[in-house]
Amino acid sequence: MKKLLLLCMTVMFCFACGESKTVTVTVTNPLAMERSGEMVELSMTEISDRLNLADTAQIVVLDAEGQEVSYQITYDDKIIFPATVAANSATTYTIQTGTPRDVEVKACGKCYPERLDDVAWENDLVAFRAYGPALQARGERGFGYDLFTKYNTTEPVLESFYAKELDKEARAKIAELKETDPKAAAELGSSISYHLDHGFGMDCYAVGPTLGAGISALMANDTIIYPWCYKTQEILDNGPLRFTVKLEFTPLNVKGDTTVVETRIITLDAGSHLNKTDITYSNLKETLPIVTGIVLHESDSTAAVVADATNGYMTYVDPTTGPDNGKIFMGAAFPAVVKEAKAVYFSEQERKQRNNANGHVLAFSDYEPDATYEYYWGFAWDKADIKTAEAWNKYMADFAQKVRNPLTITIK
């Protein structure tokens, strides 16, 4: 009898050990609109504690139908995955031990020292770059963010763009052909240039000495304090679902104080047209206005600008740098209250200093010392998934509502 009892206890113990523990995650949507593929974040430490995971244990994420969902563990110990929740509803996801499937890379980036220290990154929809110290050393004033349009693929394209653009053998051949066959030199140059569309997108956006595609900057005495190129960079997340980079900048001159240092943490998630950016300024001694700006490339951009401070977003239809390159829909969204948003045009003299740009659409807020200023910025292209300014304005209005009314998470 004792042996039978011991055997039963052993079998029960084995079943208990083999039983997979689970965590149920309820995601609730407070808005009257569907939230599709929106990235949610959980503490990986909390999940590990609840599942009592060993250091080498793996997990899987399942939706309400039991289908596996792709996820990523981020540099700051979060587990992120895309959630879809109907309007004014909730849905559940399950996290349990298991071997996850391979995840397709949708968000990634790198530094390109061979291209003047560009930091360039992308997801399945859009691509961007920030200019670096090698560009600044040449005296070029590349203050703003640049962008690459992207279509016909959800896979990474920037490495191939840069590889062709910087091909040393092709560049040497072009230089040689210029002496003997200028037409062939031009054709070869066109074939490798990322300023031309070869079927997957291109660089057809003008930045120059402006705020470009969505840089934020402090103001003093109603004057924008333009930031130089980044000084140092550190890539914190590199896919498959999130790219994060930390940029520290050359010290600013703020009212004669040359010790103010800006740090930006830029995050781009798969499936989003917009980057999240958190900005801090060290050594700042007083509250100052801060603006987020998108450069205007038309003398009268009234019809192309939407500046809605109340609802926390602004947009602009950019004409691009060529007649056949379509339109780029620019935008920024703000979780916190914006004091004012409007188009501000340059004087004739400043236009000449800004490579003939015509001004900015600006959103005005206040930055308090030691605070973090958070906002979102990005674009769409009318040759890709969003075809009209009306559709883009709706995307941005909805996006602003989402960041002001985030999905809520309950774990049990």
N, C-alpha and C positions, 0 to 999 in steps of 0.2 A: 504493500500500500504506500509506504514511504517513497519507494522508487517510482511508483506511478505518479504520485503527487509532484515529485521533483521533476519528472519528465514533462508533465503538463505545464509547470511553472517555466521550465526552460523554453518550451515551444511558444508560450505566451510572450516571453521576453524577446524571443527572436522576431515574432511578429511585430512587437512594439518597436524594436530597433529598425526593422525594415520598412515600417510605415513612413511615408513621406509627409513631413510637416509642411503646412501651408500658411501663408499670410494672405488675407483678403483685403484688397485695396478698393475702396469706394470713391469714385470720382464724380463730383456733383457740379452741374452747370447751372449757375443762377440766372443766365440770360435766356431771352426768348429767341435764340438762334442756335443752330447746331454748331458744335465745336468739333471739327473734323481734323484728325491727325495732329492735334495740339500737344506739344511736349509737356509732360508732367514730371515733377521732381520729387524724389523721396530720399530720406536719409538711408544710405547703404548700411551704416552702423546699426540703425534701428532694425532694419530688415535682418541683418546678420544675427543680432541678439535674439530676435523673435524666433528665428529658425534654428538658433543654436548651431550656426555654421562653423565647421572647421575651416582653417585657413585656406585649404585647397578645394573646398566645396564649391560647386557651381550651381547656378540657379537658372530657372526659366520663368518667363512671364507669359501668362495665358489670358486671353480675353474671355468674355462671358460665354462664348460658344466653345471654349476650350482650345482655340487656335493660338499658336505661339506668336508672340509679339516681339519684335526686335528691341533691344535695349542697349544702353551703354553705361559704364561706371565712369564718372567724371573725376577730374583732378581734385575737386573739393568734396569727394566721398558722397556723391549723389548717384542714385540710379535714375536714369531718365528713360522714358519710352513714350511713343505717340499714343494719345488717347482720343477716342471719338465718343462724344456724348450728345444725345439729342437735346433739343431746347427744353429748358426748365426740367431737366431730368438728371438721373444718376445712373451710372453703370459700374460694374465691378470687374476687377482684374485679380488674378491669383498669381502669387509668387511662391514657387516651391523649388526644392532641390531638383537638379536634373542637368543634362548636357544640352546647352543651347545650340541652335543651328548657327551656321555662318551668317554674318550680317554684311550686306552689300554696303560699301563705303558711299555715303551720300554727302558728307561734310568733311572737308580737309583743307590743308594749306601748308605753306612753307615759306621760308625766307630765300630770296634769290640774290645772293651777293654778286653774282655775275651780271645782274641787271640793276646796279646801283642800290643794292640792299632793299629792293621791294619786299614787303611782306604781302603775299597774295593768298586769297582763300576763296572757297566756293562751297555751294551745296548743289542739290539737284536742279535748282532753278536759276540761281544768280551767282555772280562772282565779283570780287572786289580787290583793291590793293591800297596799301598805305605806303607812302614814300619814306625812304630811310636816310641815314647819315651820309652815305656816299653821294646822294643827290644834293643834299644840303651843302656838302663840301665844295661842290661846283658852283655854288651861289644861286642855284635854282630855287625859286620860292614855291615849292609844291605843298601848299598848306593843307589842301582838302583831300578827302577820300576820292579815289578813282574807282571805276567799275568796268567790268566786261559783261556785255550781253551774252546770253546763252540760250540755245534752243536745240531741238532735234536729238537730245540725249539727256539722260539723268546721271551719266557717269562723269567723273572728274575730267576736265579738259585743259586746265591751266598749265600743267607740266608740258603738254604737247605744244600749247601756244608759245610758251617761253623757249622751248627747245628749238622750234623753227625760227622764231624771231632772232635768237642769239646764236644760230648755227655758224660757227667760225669759218668752216669751209665754204658755205654758201656766201657769207659776207666777203670772203677773199675773192671768190669767183665774180661777185658783183663788181667789186673794185676793179678787177682785171677787165671785165667786159665793158665797163664805162669808157675805157680807152679805145676799144675796138668795135663794140657793137652796143651802143646805148639802149637800143630797143630791147635787146635780149637781157641787158642788165636790169632794165625796168621790169620786164616780165618776171625774171627770177626774184627780184625784190618784192614784187607783189605776191608771188607764190608763197613766201615765207612770212609775210607781215601779219601780225595780229591786229593791225588797223583795218584789215579787209576781212570780209566774211567768207570763210571757206566751208561753210555748211553747219557750223556749230556755235557761231557767235563771233564777237569781235570787241575791240576797244574803239569805240566811236564817241567817247564822252570827253569834253574839255574841262579841265580843272584849273590849271594855272594858279596864280596867286590869289585864290578865293577860298571860300569854305567848301567848295566842291559839292560832293554828294551827301553831305550831312554832318560836317564837323561842328562841334560846339566850341565856343570861345568865350572867355571873360571879356567884359567891357569896362573901360574907365573913361569918365568924362564923355560919354556917348560915342566912344571910339572902340572898335573891335581890336582886341589884342590877338593878332593872328599867331597861331602856334607854328613853329618850324616843324621839320620832319622829325620822326621819332628818333630818340637817341639809342635806346636799347629795346630789344624784343625778346619775349619768352613765350613759346607756344605751349599752352597748358593742356589743351585737349586737341586731339587730331583724329577725330572720327571714331566710329563710323557714322554717328548721328549728330555729333556736335563738334564744332571747331571753336576753340577759345584761345585768344592771344592777349598777352599783357604788354602794353607799350608804355615806356617811360620817355618823357620828352625833354629836350633841351630847356634849361630854366628860362622862364618868361621874365620880361621887364614889366612889372605891375606898379605903376606910379613910382618908378625909380627903384623899386625893390627887385633885385635880380636873383632872388633865392626861391621864387615860387616855381614848383615843379608839378607838372601835370602827369597823371597816370591814367591810362585807359585800359579797361578790360572789355574786349569785344567778343561777343558770342554769336555764332550763327548756327541755327539748328536746321536739320533736314526739313524740307517742306515749307520753309518760310521765306518770304521775300525780304524780310527785315532782320538786321542785326540788332541785338541788345547791346547797349554800351553803358558801362558804369564809369564815371569820371570822378576823380578826387584831385584836389590841389593841396599840396603840402606847403607849409610856411605862409599861407595866406593870412593876413592879419585883420581883415574886415570883410563884411558882406558886400558882394559886388553883383551887378547884373551879369547874367550868362545868357548867350543866345545860341540856338541851333540854327544853322543856315544851309540853304540849298541855293547854289548859284543860278542866276537868271541869265539866259543867253539871248534874250530878245529885248528890243528897246521899249516895247510896250507889252508886258506879260500879263496884263489884267485878265484876259480871257483864259490864260493858261494856269492861273494860280488859284488855289483854294487855301485859305488861311482861317481855320476854325479853332480859335483858342478855347471856346466853351467846351467843345467836344474833344479837344486834345489831339488834333492832327493837322497836318498841312501837306499839300501836294503841288506839283508843278509838272507840266508837260514840256520836256526838253526836246529841242528840234534835232539833236545829234549833230555830228560834225560833217555829215555828207548828205546829199540830196536823196540817196536811195537807202539810207540806213534806218528808216522808220522813225518812230517816236519812242523816247524813254520816259516812262512815268515815274517821277521821283516822289518820295514821301518820307515823313517823319511822324512818329506818334509818341505821346507823353503820358505816363501813368499818373503823374502829379499835375496839379493845377498849373496852367500856363497863364501868365499875366496878360499877354498880348501876342498876336500873330499877324504879320502883315508883310507886304512887299516893300522893300526899301531900295531905292535906286541910287546909283553912284552919280556924283557930279561928272561933268565932262573930263575934268582933270584926273579924277580917280579912275574913270574908265580906261584911260591910257595906261595907268599904273597896273590895272588888273586885266591886261590882255584883251581889252575891249569887251569884257563882260559888263553887264548892265546893272547888276545889283544882286540882292539876295531876297528870298522869302525867309523871314526870320521869326522864330518863336522866342519870346522873352520870358525869363524866369529870374530868380535870385539864387545865388550860391552862397551858403554860409560856410565859414571855415570849418574844416574837418567833416563836412557832410559828403554824401555821395549823390551825384546828379545822374539820374537814370533816364534813358530815352531809347527809342528804336528808330532806325533809319534804313532805307533801302530803295528798291526800284522794281519795276517790271518793264518789259519790252513788248511793243505791239506786234512783233513777229513771233512771239512766244505764246504763253498761256493766257495773258490778259490783253485783250485786243483794243479796248477803248478807254478813254479818260473816265467815262462814267463808271465803268466796271472797276477801274483802279480806285476812284474816289470811294466807292462802296467798300472795297477791300480795306482801305485805310480807315474809314469810319468804323467798320466792324472791328478791325484790329485794335483801335483805340478803346472801344468798349470792352474788348476782351482783357486787355492789360489793366484796365481799371476795375474789372470784375473777374478776377482770376478763378480758375477751377479750384475747388476745395477738395482736400484729400482726407479720408478717414482710413486708418489702418487698424485691423483687428485680426 
